[in-house]
Amino acid sequence: MTEGEQSHLLDLMMALRDRRQAYALATVVETKGSASASPGSKALIGRDGTLLAGWVGGGCAESTVRQAALECLRDPQPRVVDLDLDDEVLGVGMPCGGSMRVYVEPVLPAPTLWILGHGRVAECLCRFGATLGFRVVVDDAPAPDPARFPDAAEIIGDDYGYERLEPQAEDAVVIATQHKGDHVSAVRALRSSAAYVAVIASRKRSRLVLDFLRGEGFAEEELARLRAPAGLDLGARTPEEIALSVIGEIVMLGRGGSGRPRCDAAAHRTGPRREEAADKELVA
């Protein structure tokens, strides 16, 4: 790639990052014989399969790479695509006399952890979330002290009606407003596509919030998305422990975990490789 082409790709990647848009990066890692692209050639493919920039070969080669990009964005896992350019029947329809290998990797924006409210639990959630790679947004009015949320990517202090609460499908929303408007923010959060919505509250307060949401017209299957009270049952008492139980629940649901003790999960395995599988889990 020329310096100008590299600069254009980098600028576009930065712009996609700033807009928090997912894309796939395809890189030619190997060619044999006659191929239209060279090792190191790159292309950016959007979430809808559109070729945004770059070049990894034309015709059906491009089509195959774009399809692989769509698959790795859905998965999301990188993959290697082997292109046979020498067989128009079994290959990609381009009898060029060679072959090409392309590495396709998804580039996904960090999910956002929206923390509504303030206080020690919110502060600990901010720290834990940032450590786990979340982009943390603290939304509380009036404006919270930035010194208490040093790991936040953004602090919103004038959003009294939560109009700026716009979570995406991969995001998590934790309502920690200490009963102040938690039922109002829960309405907006549940109407979004957020993967996780929770209210830090007592069981009594959680029932009141759920009753309010029913009155707003939410069906039971919609209410099932709301984790109220939030968090795993760790016997948590301190703000730090409560924040840990909530962030643990976010990880569990995001990774498809069970919440059972890992020693119990290992003990329930069957077969001669049970102990080896358990050891691998503990090392991981």
N, C-alpha and C positions, 0 to 999 in steps of 0.2 A: 504494500500500500504506500502511496505517496504521503508526504508529510501533510499536505492539504486534506487528503482523504481521512487520515488519522485524526486530524484536528476536527474535521466535520463530525466524525463518529463520536469523538469525546464530548464535543459540545452538545450533541443530541442526547447522549447518555446522561449528561448532567441535567439537561432540561427535563428528561423523563423522570429522573430522580426527584427533582424539585416539584414536579407535578404528581409525584407518587404513583406513577404508572408502571405497570409490569411490562417486561419485554423479554425476548430471548436473544442471546448473543451466539451467533454461529461462526465458528472458526475452522477453516480448512487446515487440518493437521498433517495430511499426507496426500500426495498425488503420485500416480504411476502412469507412465506413458503420456498420451496426449490428453490434456485436461484444460478446460477453459479458465480455471482459477488456479492460483498458486498457493503453496503453503503459507499460512499467515493471513490470507484473505479473510475478511470478516463481513458480517452483515447483521443488522438489527431487524428483528421481526416483532411486530406489535402483537398485543394480546388477541387481536382478531385475525392474525395471520398475514397482515399487510407487511410487505417489505418496506421498511422505513428508510433504510440507507445501506450502502455497502454492496458487496458482490461476492457470491460463492459459486457462481456458475449460472448459466441461463437455462431456459427451457424446463424440461421435467426435473432436472437437478434442483433448480430453485423450488419447484413445486414440492418435491420430496422433503427438502430441508424445511420449508414452511410448515408442512404437515407435522414434521417431527417437533418443530418449535411449539405448535399448538398443544401437542401431547405432553411435552415437558412442562409447559405452563400449567396444564391441568393437574399434573401428577403431584407436586412438581419435583422432578428429578432430572439431572442431566443425562444425556445419552449420546452415543456415537452412531453416526449414520454412515454406512458403507454404500457408495454409489458405484455401480457397474456402468461405465460409459462405453462399453464395448459390445453391448448386446441390446439391440433395440426391441427384442421380444421379451427377454427376461429381465433386462436392466431398466434403465430410466429413459429409454427411447432416444439415446444420443450416441450412435456408434462412432465415437471419437477415437477409439483405440486405446483407452486407458481406464483408470479407476481413481476414485477420490474418497477420502475419509474426512468427515466433518464432525466436529464436536459441538453439540448444541446444549447450552446451559440456560436455565431460567434465571432472570434477575428480578427479584420481587422486592417491593418496598417493605421496609420494616413495618409490622403491624403497630397500630397506635393503641396505647392504653390511655383511655380517657378517665381521668379521676375528677369527679365532681365533688367539691367540698374541700375542707381543710382539716387541720388537726393532726395529731401524731400518727394515726393510722394512715391518713392520706400521705403524709411525709414518708413513712416507711414503704408504702406501696410504690411511691415514685422511685425511691432508691432501688427496690427489688426489681421493678419493671425495667428500669434502665439497664440494670445488670444483666437481665435476661434478653436484652436486645430490642425491647419495645421503644418506640418513639412515644414519650410520655407527654400528654397534654393535660394540664391542670386547669379546670374551669370552675371558678368560684367568684362570687361577687359579695362584697367589694373585693378589690384586688388583693390576693394573698401576698405575703412577703416572699419575694423571689429568693431570699437567703435561705428560706426553709425548704425550697425545692430546687437545689442546685443542679439536679440531673434532668429537670424538665426541658424538653425541646421547645415548649411553648406554654405560656401562662396567660390565661384569659380572665380578665378581672371586671369586665363590664357587661357580661352576658346574663342579665337577670332572668330572661325567659328561656335560656338555653337554645337560642336560635342558631348559635354557632356549633352546636353539638351535631356533627355530621359524620358519624362513624361509617366505615366501609365494612365489607363482609368479613375481613380478617381481624377486625379490631375488637377490643374488649372495653366495656363501659362499667365502671364501678362507681356507684352512687354512695358517697360518704358524707352527705350533707347534714348528718345528725338530726334527721327528721324535718329539716327545714326545706320544704319543697321537694322532698324525695319522690312523692307521688307524681308531681308535675314532670320532673325530669325523666321518671320511669316511662311515662307515656311516649315521649319523644324517642327515648332509647329503644323501646320495644317496636316502634314503627320503623326503625332502621333495620339494616341487614346485619348488624353487629353479631359476631359469633358468640359473644358472651355479654350478658347483661346481669348485673347483680346489685343488690341493695344491702349495705351493711346496717343491720338493724336487729332489734330483738325479735323474737317470734311473734309477740303481740303486735308490734309495729308492722312487721312483715304482713300479717293477716290484714291489717287495716289498709296497707298499700294494695294488696291483691284485691280486696273488696272494692276499693276505689277504681282500679283498672277494669274490673268487671262492669262497673257502672259506666265506664267510658266505652264499653262495647267490645272489649277484648274477649275472644273465645278462650276456652280452657287450653287448647293446644298452643295458643299464642302465649298464654300465661306460663306454660310449662317451660318456656325459654328463660324466665326470670328466676335467678338464683336468689332466693330471699327466705331466710337469712343467707348471706354470702359466706362462702368458704367451706373447707373440709372440717370434719369433726376432729380437731386436734386437742380438744380441751383447752383451747386458747383463752388466755385471760388478759395478757398485756397487749398494748397496741401493736407491738412488734410481732407478737404471736398471731394476733388477728390478721395482720397484713400478710404474714407468711401463709396462713390457711387460705386466704383469698387468692394469692398468687399461685399457690399450689393447685387450687381448683382450676385456675385458668390453664395451667400447664397440662393438668390431667385431661381436661376436656379437649384441649387443642391437639394433644398427642394420642388421644384415644386410650388413655390409661383406665384402670379399674378403680384405683384408690385403695386396693387391698395391700397389705404388707407384702413386700417383694419376697420375703422368705416363705410366706404362705403360697404365693403364686408359683414359686419354684417347687414347693413340695407337692403341688397338684399336678405337676408334669408326669407323664408316663413314658415308659420306654427306656432302653438301655442308655440313652444319651441325656437323661434327665439332669444328672449332676453337672455334666459338661455345659449344658445350656444355662443352668443356673449360675455357674461360674462366669460365663460370658456376660450375663446380665450385670453381675456385681462389678466386673472389671470395666464395663462400658461407662 
